[in-house]
Amino acid sequence: MTGPAIAQAMPRRRLIRQVALLSAAQALFQTASVMVMTVAGLAGAAITPAPELATLPVAAMFLGTAIGIAPASLWMARVGRRIGFVAGALLGTLGGLLGALGIFYASLPLLCLGTGLVGTYQAFAQFYRFAAAEVATDAFRPRAISFVLAGGVVAAIAGPILGRFGGPLLAADYAGSFLILAVVSLLAAGLLLGVDMPRPARSASSGGRPLGAIIRQPAYLVALFGAATGYGVMILAMTATPLAMLHHHHDLSDAATVIQLHVLGMFLPSFFTGALISRFGVLKVMLAGAFLLAGHVLIALSGTQFLAFASALVLLGVGWNFLFIGGTTLLTRCYAPGERARAQAANDLVIFIVGVATSLGAGAMLHLLGWQIMNAVLLPWLALAVLALVWLGWRERRG
């Protein structure tokens, strides 16, 4: 067996149970994450008079993820997935409580500390998909990754609804949203106690090639660049959307609906993305993702009506799905069991550094450029991703 799988694939019944459990955990984690994406920028705008700082709490979430990725991966290589996953969810619970306090006391730093801890929760949760891949057969691996990410479909419905419900629930707007987030994270911690992934043997968590040699592989670089492109473009537009919609005279309910449609676009394709990869190949699916993101940009340029926002954000979600699942699948071909902790950590660290930069820059870019020009400047980035995928396909055909 190649890739990151543990010496022998898990028996099918047990594998299906674990994938279902990880998918449910993904649903709860993504619900918390979507709630932050829906209301944190609005809460930040209510706290700070500087519009360019409004998305700072969202950026803090991605900073927390970027800081936590490598320690989370290396620690779980020693203690196992279950301990790490439960600890991450408990950090999310604490983050929700601190975020609510930050809103009550109109403290942007405290709110950012709370969302930063939610980001650390996200750092651990990023390995749900890898955990499923590690115990799946080669043939089932793309589907295992897809089915775990499909848990985000629940988040697409629950996240915006809970964020909107919690917004006016307490005297301080959006504090209730963060208290609900804390409860959701605590539920996830309880669910994750049922994770029963085998702990890696010492030989499966150490040794192998130097990290530089792993990263320099063409397939690794393209997998990383493709996933980072999908994530960066998606986060920039998604972070800016609620603020842009309010600026163009849409209300919070409209913004929450658009985010809901976007997250459905992110995760609903997961039910068939793995099958598409198995049938057409990972590079073709990733290319389709890049073109879908370009479609998002073109629709964003067409206007600022509700339908334009909704259509653009749906394409943004589907494009992210194809690039992110495709990049994850391609990445699993690039390392041996003894290299997986470092290879996965390096990949996700770069992706979330890009997430920090784009979420932090979203408020300033939206303020300076406006919604349409902000999206237009993404086209050269997408063109580079297309060229990288075409180059790798050409290289692999040459043998």
C-alpha atoms as one frame of an Amber mdcrd trajectory, in Angstrom:
protein
   0.000   0.000   0.000   1.335   3.432  -0.926   0.895   6.865   0.565   0.188
   7.571   4.216  -1.868   4.518   5.010  -1.013   2.637   8.168   0.539  -0.747
   7.442  -2.818  -2.431   6.840  -6.130  -0.853   5.939  -8.805  -0.839   8.624
 -11.582  -3.474   8.204 -14.363  -2.022   6.068 -17.109  -1.892   8.717 -14.826
  -0.200  11.220 -13.508   2.150   8.526 -17.034   3.248   7.573 -17.867   3.883
  11.235 -14.754   6.011  11.724 -15.328   7.973   8.502 -18.929   8.631   9.605
 -17.717   9.776  13.025 -15.108  12.073  11.490 -17.719  13.434   9.088 -20.007
  14.281  12.033 -17.081  15.938  13.826 -16.360  17.856  10.626 -19.969  19.072
  10.597 -19.646  20.470  14.130 -16.217  21.979  13.539 -17.280  23.618  10.295
 -20.415  24.953  11.981 -18.178  26.772  14.449 -15.895  27.998  11.665 -18.786
  29.219   9.504 -20.253  31.056  12.472 -16.970  32.953  12.833 -16.924  33.713
   9.113 -20.541  34.917   9.244 -20.487  37.195  12.281 -16.885  37.892  13.394
 -16.282  40.574  10.778 -19.553  42.244  11.699 -18.692  42.027  15.411 -15.265
  43.490  14.666 -16.855  46.362  12.731 -19.117  47.085  15.710 -16.159  47.210
  18.100 -13.595  49.185  16.099 -14.168  52.474  14.258 -11.450  51.575  11.716
 -13.104  49.692   8.807  -9.827  48.148   7.694  -9.611  46.330  11.062 -13.118
  44.855  10.895 -11.926  41.488   9.577  -9.110  41.209  12.143 -11.046  38.614
  14.222 -11.383  36.427  11.114  -7.674  36.829  10.381  -6.937  35.866  14.001
  -8.772  32.582  13.458  -6.534  31.734  10.522  -3.460  32.893  12.414  -4.396
  30.505  15.216  -4.650  27.731  12.653  -1.309  28.581  11.052   0.421  28.630
  14.445  -1.244  25.416  15.572  -0.856  23.242  12.449   2.699  21.991  12.963
   2.462  21.421  16.746  -0.901  19.661  16.284   0.462  17.301  13.642   3.662
  16.457  15.508   1.890  16.029  18.866  -0.734  13.708  17.396   2.044  11.634
  15.831   3.100  10.849  19.422  -0.179  10.702  21.357  -2.638   9.613  18.675
  -5.522  11.226  16.839  -8.216  10.923  19.517  -6.383  12.871  22.217  -5.448
  15.588  19.750  -8.901  15.899  18.243 -10.616  16.150  21.655  -8.071  18.722
  22.876  -8.652  20.808  19.772 -12.422  20.853  20.279 -11.991  21.936  23.904
  -9.817  24.829  22.721 -12.707  25.793  20.442 -15.032  25.802  23.449 -12.709
  28.166  25.305 -12.408  30.330  22.214 -16.171  30.738  21.967 -16.390  31.831
  25.609 -13.543  34.346  25.235 -15.039  35.683  22.014 -18.329  36.352  23.788
 -16.486  38.163  26.593 -14.592  40.242  24.039 -17.887  41.390  22.530 -19.438
  42.103  25.952 -16.466  44.296  26.913 -16.013  45.772  23.402 -12.454  44.431
  23.403 -11.132  43.667  19.939  -7.970  41.948  21.330 -10.073  39.627  23.517
 -12.384  38.837  20.606  -9.334  38.080  18.459  -7.915  35.844  21.193 -11.174
  33.904  21.184 -11.250  33.493  17.411  -7.550  32.602  17.517  -8.371  29.659
  19.792 -11.159  28.652  17.409  -8.427  28.700  14.786  -6.339  26.318  16.889
  -9.369  24.028  17.011  -9.380  24.293  13.234  -5.696  23.307  13.156  -6.515
  19.971  14.790  -9.672  19.503  12.731  -7.755  19.851   9.456  -6.382  16.369
  10.127  -9.801  14.693  10.155  -9.447  14.168   6.394  -5.920  12.812   6.733
  -7.009  10.466   9.526  -9.554   8.899   7.187  -7.017   8.673   4.356  -4.483
   6.932   6.568  -6.647   3.871   7.162  -8.355   3.619   3.760  -7.329   1.482
   0.819  -5.792   3.244  -2.173  -9.033   2.873  -4.153 -11.246   4.198  -1.340
  -8.954   7.043  -0.224 -10.401   9.856  -2.413 -13.914   8.919  -1.303 -12.890
   8.726   2.380 -11.470  12.251   2.164 -14.586  13.476   0.349 -17.029  11.850
   2.779 -15.311  13.433   5.773 -15.434  16.863   4.164 -19.084  16.238   3.227
 -19.891  16.798   6.902 -19.593  20.466   6.051 -23.016  20.277   4.369 -24.574
  20.365   7.841 -22.427  23.381   8.659 -23.666  25.160   5.546 -27.170  25.063
   6.978 -26.458  25.296  10.700 -23.590  27.812  10.770 -25.319  30.860   9.266
 -28.611  30.029  10.998 -26.969  29.783  14.418 -24.840  32.866  13.773 -27.916
  34.851  12.772 -29.991  33.440  15.668 -27.311  34.274  18.224 -26.687  37.780
  16.837 -29.503  39.587  18.684 -29.909  36.969  21.423 -28.086  39.009  24.086
 -27.678  42.711  24.806 -24.291  42.761  23.085 -24.841  41.900  19.432 -23.184
  38.632  18.309 -22.126  37.600  21.845 -24.845  34.957  21.754 -23.375  33.600
  18.521 -20.066  32.933  20.238 -21.728  31.262  23.216 -23.519  28.933  20.800
 -20.156  28.291  19.143 -18.762  27.208  22.534 -21.612  24.711  22.980 -21.121
  23.299  19.469 -17.402  22.809  20.133 -18.100  21.061  23.426 -20.481  18.674
  21.658 -17.713  17.920  19.162 -15.310  17.078  21.990 -17.759  14.523  23.327
 -18.277  13.008  19.891 -14.549  12.734  19.236 -14.093  10.538  22.293 -15.381
   7.786  20.014 -12.512   8.102  17.523 -10.668   4.775  17.401  -7.821   5.331
  14.976  -4.772   3.133  15.605  -1.850   4.973  17.121   1.067   5.069  14.699
   4.051   2.896  15.434   7.287   4.725  15.992   8.385   3.857  12.472   5.205
   5.457  11.110   5.756   8.791  12.842   9.484   9.353  12.419  12.257   8.876
   9.899  12.041   9.154   6.143  13.422  11.803   3.845  14.275  15.350   4.932
  11.320  17.726   4.683  13.012  19.707   1.925  13.275  16.610  -0.257   9.569
  15.871   0.239   8.498  19.425  -0.589  10.663  19.660  -3.712   8.684  16.926
  -5.459   6.756  18.468  -8.383   3.510  16.740  -7.357   3.843  18.020  -3.779
   4.446  21.588  -4.951   1.480  21.551  -7.332  -0.775  19.926  -4.717   0.215
  22.611  -2.221  -0.116  25.510  -4.667  -3.484  24.287  -5.911  -4.955  23.848
  -2.427  -3.475  27.155  -1.229  -4.917  28.935  -4.269  -8.366  27.501  -3.629
  -8.183  28.352   0.054  -6.757  31.837  -0.379  -9.207  32.930  -3.069 -12.115
  31.440  -1.140 -11.175  33.033   2.195 -10.583  36.477   0.689 -13.979  36.580
  -0.992 -15.882  34.822   1.802 -14.459  37.124   4.493 -15.317  40.235   2.509
 -18.802  39.135   1.460 -20.855  40.076   4.585 -19.215  43.519   4.720 -19.601
  44.043   0.964 -23.265  43.060   1.075 -24.022  45.418   3.949 -22.194  48.181
   2.049 -24.406  47.518  -0.974 -27.579  47.774   1.162 -28.270  44.097   1.812
 -29.148  43.103   5.388 -27.645  40.488   7.721 -30.298  37.947   6.730 -29.294
  38.253   3.069 -25.610  37.969   3.934 -26.237  34.882   6.063 -28.201  33.284
   3.215 -25.357  33.903   0.762 -22.812  32.429   3.178 -25.123  29.459   3.625
 -25.294  28.881  -0.140 -21.544  29.302  -0.374 -20.822  26.700   2.284 -23.255
  24.315   0.587 -21.206  24.872  -2.552 -18.068  24.084  -0.571 -19.224  20.772
   0.842 -22.183  19.366  -1.087 -19.924  18.315  -4.013 -17.920  16.208  -1.548
 -20.443  13.409  -2.054 -19.145  12.961  -5.592 -15.759  14.720  -5.822 -13.927
  11.535  -4.852 -15.741   9.618  -7.590 -14.855  12.320 -10.116 -11.191  12.078
  -9.130 -11.261   8.300  -9.488 -12.862   8.546 -12.943 -11.195  11.576 -14.540
  -7.985  11.980 -12.563  -7.021  14.425  -9.852  -5.414  17.041 -12.129  -8.510
  17.417 -14.322 -10.721  17.900 -11.260  -8.323  20.511  -9.865  -8.302  22.313
 -13.238 -12.092  22.396 -13.162 -11.852  23.948  -9.690  -9.578  26.722 -10.924
 -11.958  27.542 -13.790 -14.925  27.590 -11.415 -13.104  30.137  -9.249 -12.534
  32.235 -12.365 -16.288  31.967 -12.956 -16.843  33.379  -9.455 -14.726  36.397
 -10.361 -16.612  37.019 -13.607 -19.994  36.884 -11.864 -18.706  39.178  -9.098
 -17.783  41.681 -11.809 -21.330  41.568 -13.218 -22.986  43.431 -10.360 -23.817
  43.664  -6.661 -27.386  42.377  -6.657 -28.302  39.538  -4.314 -28.347  37.045
  -7.191 -24.851  38.075  -8.284 -23.466  37.622  -4.760 -25.240  34.281  -4.333
 -24.202  32.856  -7.718 -20.594  33.979  -7.339 -20.292  32.521  -3.849 -21.718
  29.152  -4.920 -19.092  28.876  -7.673 -16.475  29.983  -5.151 -17.454  27.085
  -2.892 -17.467  24.404  -5.590 -14.132  25.628  -6.970 -12.592  25.439  -3.514
 -13.944  21.920  -3.062 -12.362  20.605  -6.252  -9.005  22.240  -5.565  -8.844
  21.359  -1.867  -9.945  17.726  -2.103  -7.880  17.300  -5.254  -4.829  18.833
  -3.592  -5.247  16.621  -0.519  -5.553  13.502  -2.691  -2.515  14.433  -4.772
  -0.531  15.182  -1.628  -1.114  11.699  -0.164   0.931  10.250  -3.040   4.000
  12.243  -2.085   5.087  10.833   1.275   5.670   7.575   3.121   4.171   6.727
   6.549   7.280   7.930   8.373   7.066  11.295   6.620   3.376  12.026   6.952
   3.366  14.225  10.089   5.925  16.653   8.655   4.539  16.548   5.117   0.951
  17.215   6.235   1.993  19.930   8.691   4.076  21.785   6.106   1.237  21.641
   3.576  -1.459  22.928   5.927   0.858  25.506   7.499   1.405  27.169   4.132
  -2.291  26.967   3.286  -3.278  28.712   6.504  -0.564  31.338   6.250  -2.228
  32.176   2.948  -5.554  32.153   4.816  -4.193  34.605   7.399  -2.917  36.952
   4.702  -6.120  36.910   2.657  -8.495  37.214   5.618  -6.418  40.034   7.092
  -6.195  41.783   3.752  -9.873  41.337   2.903 -11.070  44.329   4.917  -8.373
  46.662   3.607  -8.754  45.492  -0.023 -12.523  45.835   0.132 -12.199  49.320
   1.635  -9.615  50.489  -0.909 -10.698  48.669  -4.080 -14.339  47.773  -3.670
 -15.924  44.355  -4.137 -15.517  44.038  -7.887 -11.906  45.196  -8.302 -10.887
  43.132  -5.269 -12.119  40.040  -7.091 -10.625  41.037 -10.450  -7.088  41.071
  -9.052  -7.448  37.353  -8.278  -7.377  36.364 -11.961  -3.549  36.316 -12.347
  -3.290  34.049  -9.293  -5.787  31.644 -10.824  -3.927  31.724 -14.148  -0.733
  30.625 -12.371  -2.598  27.715 -10.755  -3.901  26.583 -14.158  -0.396  26.745
 -15.628   1.029  24.711 -12.728  -1.592  21.975 -13.152  -1.115  21.837 -16.928
   2.663  21.636 -16.441   2.408  18.724 -13.994   0.023  16.881 -16.313   2.433
  17.362 -19.226   5.342  16.197 -17.062   3.521  13.059 -15.940   2.496  12.172
 -19.503   6.122  12.396 -20.557   6.922   9.869 -17.826
